[in-house]
Structure formats: structure tokens, C-alpha cells
Amino acid sequence: MIEYRYDTQLLIEGENLSEEKITDYFNTHFKGDCLLAVGDEDLIKIHYHTNEPWKVLEYCSTLGEIYDIVVEDMIRQSKGLKG
């Protein structure tokens, strides 16, 4: 059984970005798992499993420009369906 349905991935382009601050914020404010926040001060790649991807997008958009956004339904994928 999949506890967190949506595989959420995106890039954040900004200034003075911090992997540690972003990771701390996710761990404090969101429910999910498999967090990956890697990059440098100008570009961070986010990968996260959650049931509320819109909250991730909302927060990340406050940090800079977000793009290459992918939200995939892992339950549909496990059934062999698209999306």
C-alpha cells in the first residue's frame, strides 16, 4: 500500500537557497517521505512523496521561480495506468 500518493518533483531557481532550510521546513510543515532537496544557492531540485502536492508547490514558489514541475500519481502507476 502506498501511504503518500503523489511523487512531486520540481526545480527552484532563486538566490541564497539553502538545502538545509528547505529540508527543515518540509520536515516541520509537510507530511510525506522520500525527500530529496539538493543543489546550490541558485538552483535546488526537490523530490518528495506527499498527499498534498499543492502545498509543496505553494511553499517552493515563495523561494523563487519553480519549473519542470512533475506530479505523478503513484497509485495509478502501480496499477499500470498513465498519470
All heavy atoms as an XYZ file, in Angstrom:
683
protein
N       0.842     -1.187      0.000
C       0.000      0.000      0.000
C       0.887      1.250      0.000
O       1.895      1.315      0.701
C      -0.905     -0.004      1.220
C      -1.871      1.136      1.223
S      -3.107      0.877      2.489
C      -3.486      2.559      2.842
N       0.486      2.233     -0.751
C       1.231      3.486     -0.851
C       0.637      4.493      0.120
O      -0.534      4.860      0.012
C       1.190      4.020     -2.295
C       1.888      3.020     -3.225
C       1.811      5.401     -2.378
C       1.773      3.360     -4.690
N       1.453      4.945      1.086
C       0.967      5.893      2.086
C       0.867      7.308      1.524
O      -0.080      8.033      1.810
C       1.889      5.886      3.303
C       1.418      6.788      4.416
C       2.277      6.692      5.664
O       3.267      5.944      5.676
O       1.939      7.382      6.630
N       1.855      7.702      0.730
C       1.874      9.038      0.143
C       1.758      8.894     -1.366
O       2.644      8.360     -2.019
C       3.135      9.790      0.555
C       3.182      9.993      2.050
C       4.053      9.259      2.851
C       2.317     10.884      2.664
C       4.066      9.424      4.226
C       2.317     11.052      4.045
C       3.198     10.325      4.813
O       3.203     10.487      6.172
N       0.668      9.371     -1.904
C       0.227      9.072     -3.263
C       1.011      9.780     -4.367
O       1.227      9.216     -5.434
C      -1.250      9.436     -3.365
C      -1.854      9.115     -4.689
C      -3.340      9.354     -4.675
N      -3.917      8.818     -5.898
C      -5.148      8.365     -5.985
N      -5.944      8.403     -4.944
N      -5.592      7.896     -7.122
N       1.398     11.026     -4.153
C       1.931     11.831     -5.250
C       3.443     12.021     -5.166
O       3.961     12.555     -4.188
C       1.244     13.198     -5.293
C      -0.234     13.075     -5.528
C      -1.133     13.208     -4.481
C      -0.731     12.782     -6.788
C      -2.491     13.079     -4.685
C      -2.100     12.637     -7.003
C      -2.972     12.791     -5.945
O      -4.324     12.652     -6.152
N       4.109     11.603     -6.229
C       5.540     11.840     -6.400
C       5.653     13.240     -6.996
O       5.242     13.479     -8.130
C       6.126     10.792     -7.339
C       7.599     11.000     -7.617
O       8.217     11.887     -7.002
O       8.130     10.267     -8.461
N       6.179     14.177     -6.210
C       6.229     15.581     -6.590
C       7.679     15.982     -6.820
O       8.520     15.798     -5.943
C       5.605     16.445     -5.470
O       4.304     15.938     -5.182
C       5.514     17.895     -5.869
N       7.957     16.506     -8.004
C       9.313     16.893     -8.372
C       9.286     18.265     -9.029
O       8.357     18.570     -9.779
C       9.905     15.893     -9.357
C       9.937     14.472     -8.832
C      10.405     13.516     -9.897
O      11.420     13.732    -10.543
N       9.650     12.441    -10.093
N      10.306     19.072     -8.753
C      10.401     20.385     -9.364
C      11.783     20.971     -9.144
O      12.563     20.460     -8.342
C       9.350     21.338     -8.785
C       9.464     21.614     -7.284
C       9.780     23.060     -7.034
C       8.178     21.222     -6.605
N      12.049     22.040     -9.862
C      13.266     22.820     -9.676
C      12.878     24.186     -9.128
O      11.857     24.752     -9.524
C      14.006     22.995    -10.998
C      14.572     21.729    -11.629
C      15.107     22.040    -13.023
C      15.663     21.132    -10.760
N      13.707     24.704     -8.226
C      13.543     26.062     -7.707
C      14.779     26.845     -8.106
O      15.902     26.454     -7.769
C      13.445     26.100     -6.163
C      12.394     25.138     -5.641
C      13.181     27.534     -5.688
C      12.466     24.925     -4.139
N      14.562     27.938     -8.810
C      15.662     28.828     -9.161
C      15.483     30.116     -8.366
O      14.410     30.724     -8.390
C      15.652     29.125    -10.659
C      16.844     29.925    -11.107
C      16.901     30.062    -12.620
O      16.076     29.455    -13.333
O      17.778     30.791    -13.088
N      16.514     30.501     -7.623
C      16.412     31.692     -6.793
C      17.776     32.162     -6.333
O      18.794     31.850     -6.954
N      17.765     32.877     -5.225
C      19.004     33.389     -4.651
C      19.089     32.961     -3.190
O      18.083     32.914     -2.488
C      19.035     34.915     -4.736
C      19.045     35.438     -6.153
C      19.001     36.950     -6.222
O      19.050     37.605     -5.157
O      18.917     37.484     -7.341
N      20.290     32.651     -2.760
C      20.539     32.272     -1.366
C      19.665     31.112     -0.900
O      19.192     31.098      0.238
C      20.352     33.479     -0.436
C      21.279     34.614     -0.787
O      22.471     34.407     -1.022
N      20.737     35.813     -0.865
N      19.450     30.143     -1.779
C      18.678     28.954     -1.416
C      19.519     28.066     -0.502
O      20.737     28.021     -0.611
C      18.277     28.185     -2.670
C      17.365     28.926     -3.651
C      17.186     28.120     -4.924
C      16.024     29.230     -3.014
N      18.861     27.356      0.393
C      19.553     26.509      1.351
C      18.883     25.135      1.411
O      17.702     25.038      1.778
C      19.538     27.154      2.737
O      19.932     26.231      3.730
N      19.636     24.094      1.066
C      19.122     22.728      1.174
C      18.638     22.441      2.591
O      17.583     21.836      2.790
C      20.208     21.718      0.818
C      20.696     21.763     -0.596
C      21.901     20.867     -0.828
O      22.451     20.317      0.151
O      22.292     20.713     -1.996
N      19.419     22.872      3.572
C      19.101     22.583      4.972
C      17.809     23.271      5.415
O      16.968     22.661      6.079
C      20.257     23.000      5.889
C      21.521     22.185      5.692
C      22.353     22.641      4.488
O      22.196     23.792      4.017
O      23.149     21.819      3.992
N      17.636     24.547      5.066
C      16.427     25.277      5.455
C      15.190     24.687      4.792
O      14.141     24.561      5.419
C      16.551     26.759      5.117
C      17.501     27.500      6.024
C      17.585     28.971      5.658
C      18.597     29.685      6.540
N      18.746     31.104      6.174
N      15.325     24.330      3.524
C      14.202     23.730      2.812
C      13.846     22.379      3.427
O      12.681     22.084      3.680
C      14.520     23.605      1.311
C      14.605     25.007      0.685
C      13.483     22.740      0.597
C      15.157     25.028     -0.729
N      14.843     21.556      3.698
C      14.610     20.254      4.325
C      13.944     20.416      5.683
O      12.975     19.708      6.001
C      15.940     19.483      4.465
O      16.465     19.248      3.149
C      15.744     18.158      5.178
N      14.432     21.342      6.498
C      13.821     21.593      7.814
C      12.367     22.020      7.678
O      11.507     21.569      8.439
C      14.613     22.655      8.583
C      15.963     22.157      9.061
O      16.184     20.925      9.058
O      16.799     23.008      9.427
N      12.079     22.894      6.713
C      10.706     23.359      6.513
C       9.806     22.182      6.128
O       8.716     22.024      6.679
C      10.647     24.455      5.441
C       9.294     25.109      5.382
C       9.027     26.245      6.130
C       8.262     24.572      4.605
C       7.775     26.840      6.104
C       7.010     25.157      4.566
C       6.776     26.292      5.314
O       5.528     26.869      5.294
N      10.251     21.371      5.189
C       9.462     20.205      4.784
C       9.192     19.295      5.979
O       8.058     18.860      6.182
C      10.209     19.413      3.702
C       9.901     19.840      2.293
C      10.333     21.064      1.814
C       9.202     19.010      1.445
C      10.071     21.448      0.516
C       8.928     19.385      0.135
C       9.359     20.613     -0.331
N      10.226     18.985      6.741
C      10.077     18.073      7.878
C       9.157     18.618      8.960
O       8.521     17.848      9.671
C      11.442     17.733      8.464
C      12.258     16.859      7.537
O      11.723     16.114      6.725
N      13.570     16.963      7.640
N       9.068     19.930      9.068
C       8.240     20.568     10.092
C       6.801     20.787      9.629
O       5.875     20.660     10.430
C       8.848     21.935     10.488
O      10.186     21.723     10.936
C       8.055     22.601     11.589
N       6.597     21.079      8.341
C       5.294     21.535      7.879
C       4.522     20.571      6.978
O       3.326     20.761      6.777
C       5.456     22.869      7.134
C       5.883     23.985      8.017
N       7.200     24.285      8.254
C       5.162     24.866      8.732
C       7.274     25.311      9.070
N       6.052     25.686      9.380
N       5.177     19.572      6.425
C       4.504     18.690      5.479
C       4.542     17.241      5.959
O       5.469     16.826      6.652
C       5.177     18.741      4.101
C       5.201     20.111      3.472
C       6.323     20.556      2.816
C       4.105     20.951      3.523
C       6.360     21.811      2.214
C       4.117     22.202      2.939
C       5.247     22.632      2.281
N       3.546     16.485      5.531
C       3.532     15.043      5.762
C       3.933     14.366      4.455
O       3.346     14.636      3.406
C       2.143     14.582      6.188
C       1.736     15.094      7.543
C       0.366     14.619      7.903
C      -0.030     15.199      9.255
N      -1.419     14.864      9.604
N       4.945     13.509      4.529
C       5.401     12.805      3.344
C       6.669     12.039      3.625
O       7.081     11.890      4.784
N       7.298     11.541      2.561
C       8.559     10.824      2.716
C       9.389     10.939      1.444
O       8.978     11.569      0.482
C       8.331      9.370      3.123
C       7.587      8.537      2.094
O       7.415      8.991      0.941
O       7.170      7.424      2.420
N      10.537     10.332      1.463
C      11.474     10.299      0.324
C      11.910     11.693     -0.121
O      12.074     11.950     -1.313
C      10.886      9.521     -0.849
S      10.578      7.793     -0.469
N      12.121     12.594      0.837
C      12.529     13.956      0.494
C      13.954     13.984     -0.035
O      14.865     13.403      0.545
C      12.433     14.870      1.721
C      12.964     16.299      1.519
C      12.173     17.032      0.439
C      12.925     17.052      2.836
N      14.104     14.685     -1.140
C      15.410     14.971     -1.705
C      15.401     16.454     -2.052
O      14.567     16.914     -2.832
C      15.637     14.131     -2.961
C      16.936     14.344     -3.715
C      18.126     13.946     -2.866
C      16.920     13.561     -5.008
N      16.273     17.222     -1.427
C      16.428     18.652     -1.716
C      17.918     18.882     -1.924
O      18.678     18.959     -0.962
C      15.894     19.501     -0.570
N      18.341     18.937     -3.181
C      19.766     19.059     -3.486
C      20.012     20.163     -4.505
O      19.179     20.440     -5.365
C      20.362     17.735     -4.014
C      20.314     16.654     -2.967
C      19.666     17.283     -5.271
N      21.155     20.786     -4.366
C      21.533     21.827     -5.311
C      22.503     22.796     -4.686
O      23.315     22.428     -3.835
N      22.371     24.052     -5.081
C      23.244     25.085     -4.551
C      22.416     26.332     -4.231
O      21.188     26.256     -4.186
C      24.391     25.385     -5.524
C      23.920     25.805     -6.910
O      22.809     26.395     -7.023
O      24.645     25.566     -7.882
N      23.077     27.455     -4.045
C      22.376     28.684     -3.653
C      21.444     29.219     -4.732
O      20.561     30.024     -4.444
C      23.390     29.762     -3.280
C      24.174     29.466     -2.030
C      25.168     30.562     -1.696
O      25.413     31.444     -2.544
O      25.685     30.540     -0.571
N      21.632     28.785     -5.977
C      20.851     29.311     -7.092
C      19.814     28.347     -7.653
O      18.873     28.769     -8.312
C      21.787     29.720     -8.235
C      22.802     30.757     -7.809
O      22.417     31.700     -7.083
O      23.978     30.621     -8.190
N      19.997     27.052     -7.416
C      19.105     26.052     -8.003
C      19.000     24.837     -7.082
O      20.011     24.254     -6.697
C      19.631     25.607     -9.375
C      18.759     24.658    -10.170
C      17.462     25.337    -10.599
C      19.511     24.136    -11.388
N      17.768     24.476     -6.748
C      17.509     23.315     -5.888
C      16.537     22.383     -6.603
O      15.512     22.820     -7.145
C      16.879     23.729     -4.535
C      17.804     24.639     -3.737
C      16.462     22.505     -3.720
C      18.913     23.949     -2.998
N      16.839     21.096     -6.592
C      15.948     20.054     -7.101
C      15.194     19.471     -5.919
O      15.802     19.102     -4.898
C      16.771     18.953     -7.797
C      16.025     17.668     -8.078
C      15.073     17.791     -9.231
C      14.424     16.437     -9.523
N      13.587     16.453    -10.689
N      13.871     19.396     -6.039
C      13.020     18.820     -4.998
C      12.395     17.535     -5.528
O      11.895     17.490     -6.657
C      11.883     19.790     -4.601
C      12.438     21.097     -4.042
C      10.906     19.130     -3.629
C      13.117     20.988     -2.704
N      12.416     16.513     -4.695
C      11.701     15.253     -4.941
C      11.041     14.900     -3.622
O      11.709     14.878     -2.576
C      12.680     14.155     -5.362
C      12.029     12.814     -5.466
N      11.973     11.948     -4.402
C      11.399     12.209     -6.500
C      11.337     10.853     -4.792
N      10.984     10.984     -6.046
N       9.713     14.649     -3.638
C       9.004     14.407     -2.381
C       7.729     13.623     -2.659
O       7.016     13.888     -3.624
C       8.654     15.756     -1.746
C       8.184     15.702     -0.321
C       8.948     15.123      0.678
C       6.978     16.273      0.044
C       8.516     15.100      1.993
C       6.542     16.264      1.362
C       7.311     15.683      2.326
O       6.889     15.670      3.632
N       7.420     12.661     -1.787
C       6.170     11.915     -1.854
C       5.219     12.489     -0.806
O       5.572     12.561      0.381
C       6.394     10.435     -1.573
C       7.269      9.766     -2.575
N       7.753      8.494     -2.394
C       7.748     10.171     -3.788
C       8.484      8.152     -3.439
N       8.498      9.166     -4.293
N       4.027     12.884     -1.235
C       3.064     13.526     -0.345
C       1.647     13.292     -0.853
O       1.443     12.925     -2.008
C       3.346     15.043     -0.237
O       2.430     15.638      0.671
C       3.250     15.731     -1.584
N       0.673     13.544     -0.005
C      -0.723     13.526     -0.424
C      -1.224     14.931     -0.740
O      -2.373     15.093     -1.144
C      -1.601     12.888      0.659
C      -1.331     11.406      0.774
O      -1.013     10.734     -0.204
N      -1.435     10.878      1.976
N      -0.372     15.933     -0.522
C      -0.766     17.326     -0.723
C       0.288     18.086     -1.537
O       0.949     18.997     -1.041
C      -0.972     18.006      0.633
C      -2.026     17.322      1.472
C      -2.111     17.842      2.890
O      -1.062     18.104      3.508
O      -3.239     17.993      3.384
N       0.441     17.721     -2.818
C       1.485     18.351     -3.618
C       1.295     19.859     -3.786
O       2.263     20.600     -3.951
C       1.403     17.627     -4.964
C       0.048     17.037     -5.008
C      -0.323     16.743     -3.587
N       0.059     20.330     -3.748
C      -0.193     21.766     -3.892
C       0.466     22.574     -2.786
O       0.893     23.705     -3.024
C      -1.697     22.046     -3.953
C      -2.456     21.505     -2.784
C      -2.715     22.144     -1.606
C      -3.021     20.200     -2.661
N      -3.414     21.314     -0.746
C      -3.622     20.116     -1.376
C      -3.101     19.103     -3.503
C      -4.270     18.978     -0.927
C      -3.755     17.979     -3.041
C      -4.332     17.914     -1.770
N       0.590     22.018     -1.587
C       1.271     22.725     -0.503
C       2.764     22.852     -0.782
O       3.379     23.879     -0.487
C       1.042     22.013      0.830
C      -0.382     22.126      1.327
C      -0.538     21.484      2.680
C      -1.959     21.623      3.199
N      -2.127     21.047      4.535
N       3.345     21.809     -1.354
C       4.764     21.841     -1.731
C       4.993     22.924     -2.782
O       5.914     23.725     -2.671
C       5.218     20.457     -2.248
C       6.613     20.534     -2.839
C       5.141     19.419     -1.138
N       4.139     22.953     -3.804
C       4.276     23.947     -4.864
C       4.109     25.360     -4.320
O       4.859     26.275     -4.686
C       3.267     23.681     -5.977
C       3.401     22.346     -6.698
C       2.273     22.172     -7.696
C       4.752     22.221     -7.368
N       3.147     25.539     -3.447
C       2.904     26.859     -2.863
C       4.126     27.352     -2.089
O       4.575     28.482     -2.269
C       1.676     26.817     -1.960
C       1.301     28.152     -1.371
C       0.048     28.061     -0.535
O      -0.062     27.139      0.310
O      -0.822     28.929     -0.718
N       4.672     26.498     -1.228
C       5.852     26.884     -0.453
C       7.046     27.161     -1.362
O       7.707     28.195     -1.237
C       6.211     25.800      0.565
C       7.601     25.966      1.137
C       7.895     27.047      1.957
C       8.610     25.068      0.831
C       9.175     27.227      2.469
C       9.886     25.230      1.337
C      10.163     26.317      2.159
O      11.435     26.485      2.653
N       7.327     26.253     -2.267
C       8.500     26.399     -3.124
C       8.418     27.661     -3.980
O       9.439     28.285     -4.261
C       8.681     25.158     -3.991
S       9.175     23.703     -3.037
N       7.215     28.054     -4.366
C       7.067     29.256     -5.181
C       7.424     30.525     -4.399
O       7.711     31.555     -5.001
C       5.653     29.362     -5.752
O       4.711     29.647     -4.739
N       7.437     30.442     -3.076
C       7.843     31.604     -2.264
C       9.364     31.757     -2.230
O       9.862     32.800     -1.817
C       7.315     31.513     -0.821
O       7.986     30.451     -0.124
C       5.806     31.321     -0.790
N      10.085     30.711     -2.655
C      11.550     30.722     -2.592
C      12.194     31.220     -3.879
O      13.369     31.604     -3.874
C      12.061     29.315     -2.287
C      11.558     28.694     -0.992
C      12.034     27.257     -0.880
C      11.998     29.512      0.201
N      11.455     31.182     -4.963
C      11.987     31.578     -6.258
C      11.087     31.080     -7.358
O       9.941     30.691     -7.117
N      11.600     31.062     -8.566
C      10.837     30.572     -9.711
C      10.842     29.050     -9.691
O      11.887     28.422     -9.510
C      11.476     31.071    -11.008
C      10.734     30.632    -12.245
C      11.381     31.121    -13.531
O      12.336     31.921    -13.469
O      10.941     30.665    -14.593
N       9.666     28.447     -9.843
C       9.586     26.987     -9.899
C       9.254     26.568    -11.334
O       8.500     27.232    -12.037
C       8.574     26.401     -8.897
C       7.165     26.915     -9.138
C       9.004     26.717     -7.468
C       6.103     26.246     -8.281
N       9.877     25.461    -11.763
C       9.635     24.957    -13.111
C      10.010     23.489    -13.178
O      10.452     22.910    -12.186
C      10.375     25.794    -14.159
C      11.884     25.801    -14.034
C      12.668     24.964    -14.812
C      12.531     26.654    -13.138
C      14.052     24.978    -14.716
C      13.911     26.679    -13.031
C      14.661     25.837    -13.819
O      16.032     25.846    -13.708
N       9.813     22.905    -14.353
C       9.975     21.452    -14.536
C       9.191     20.690    -13.468
O       9.681     19.756    -12.839
C      11.454     21.035    -14.525
C      12.179     21.418    -15.806
O      11.495     21.834    -16.766
O      13.408     21.304    -15.845
N       7.952     21.107    -13.277
C       7.087     20.544    -12.245
C       6.462     19.247    -12.751
O       5.875     19.205    -13.828
C       5.976     21.547    -11.865
C       6.594     22.836    -11.334
C       5.012     20.928    -10.856
C       5.642     24.008    -11.316
N       6.608     18.201    -11.951
C       6.011     16.904    -12.270
C       5.324     16.395    -11.002
O       5.946     16.321     -9.940
C       7.081     15.883    -12.719
C       6.448     14.521    -12.959
C       7.813     16.369    -13.948
N       4.039     16.066    -11.138
C       3.298     15.438    -10.046
C       2.693     14.165    -10.617
O       1.841     14.226    -11.506
C       2.198     16.365     -9.479
C       1.419     15.659     -8.387
C       2.802     17.673     -8.967
N       3.161     13.027    -10.122
C       2.697     11.745    -10.638
C       1.952     10.975     -9.549
O       2.388     10.929     -8.405
C       3.873     10.920    -11.143
C       4.570     11.571    -12.324
C       5.739     10.773    -12.833
O       6.513     10.247    -12.014
O       5.876     10.685    -14.059
N       0.850     10.376     -9.945
C       0.018      9.578     -9.054
C       0.596      8.161     -9.003
O       0.456      7.393     -9.958
C      -1.410      9.574     -9.575
C      -2.383      8.874     -8.660
O      -1.971      7.960     -7.909
O      -3.576      9.224     -8.705
N       1.243      7.827     -7.914
C       1.923      6.532     -7.808
C       0.944      5.367     -7.661
O       1.289      4.232     -7.997
C       2.928      6.564     -6.660
C       4.052      7.539     -6.930
S       5.374      7.502     -5.710
C       4.528      8.081     -4.236
N      -0.276      5.621     -7.220
C      -1.284      4.552     -7.148
C      -1.688      4.157     -8.565
O      -1.761      2.980     -8.892
C      -2.485      4.974     -6.289
C      -2.042      5.089     -4.824
C      -3.638      3.991     -6.446
C      -3.105      5.611     -3.886
N      -1.922      5.144     -9.409
C      -2.253      4.850    -10.810
C      -1.093      4.132    -11.483
O      -1.300      3.178    -12.231
C      -2.602      6.125    -11.565
C      -3.944      6.720    -11.165
C      -4.283      7.953    -11.988
N      -4.279      7.697    -13.423
C      -5.290      7.198    -14.124
N      -6.405      6.871    -13.509
N      -5.180      7.014    -15.440
N       0.121      4.580    -11.219
C       1.288      3.939    -11.810
C       1.386      2.479    -11.390
O       1.724      1.605    -12.195
C       2.569      4.667    -11.412
C       2.756      5.987    -12.109
C       4.024      6.676    -11.642
O       4.546      6.415    -10.560
N       4.531      7.577    -12.457
N       1.124      2.207    -10.100
C       1.231      0.822     -9.617
C       0.195     -0.100    -10.253
O       0.372     -1.314    -10.296
C       1.120      0.791     -8.092
O      -0.206      1.082     -7.684
N      -0.888      0.490    -10.782
C      -1.930     -0.281    -11.475
C      -1.667     -0.367    -12.972
O      -2.478     -0.898    -13.711
C      -3.293      0.355    -11.225
C      -3.742      0.288     -9.792
C      -5.065      0.991     -9.598
C      -5.495      0.933     -8.141
N      -6.757      1.667     -7.917
N      -0.536      0.213    -13.406
C      -0.189      0.181    -14.818
C      -0.901      1.240    -15.644
O      -0.913      1.169    -16.862
N      -1.497      2.238    -14.969
C      -2.203      3.305    -15.667
C      -1.285      4.497    -15.866
O      -0.310      4.671    -15.138
C      -3.434      3.725    -14.855
C      -4.419      2.604    -14.538
C      -5.476      3.096    -13.565
C      -5.062      2.092    -15.814
N      -1.614      5.347    -16.791
C      -0.828      6.557    -17.007
C      -1.265      7.636    -16.030
O      -2.417      7.694    -15.631
C      -0.977      7.056    -18.445
C      -0.380      6.098    -19.431
C      -0.327      6.681    -20.800
C       0.335      5.650    -21.715
N       0.705      6.194    -22.977
N      -0.286      8.550    -15.727
C      -0.609      9.682    -14.836
C      -0.198      9.369    -13.482
O      -0.444      9.805    -12.483
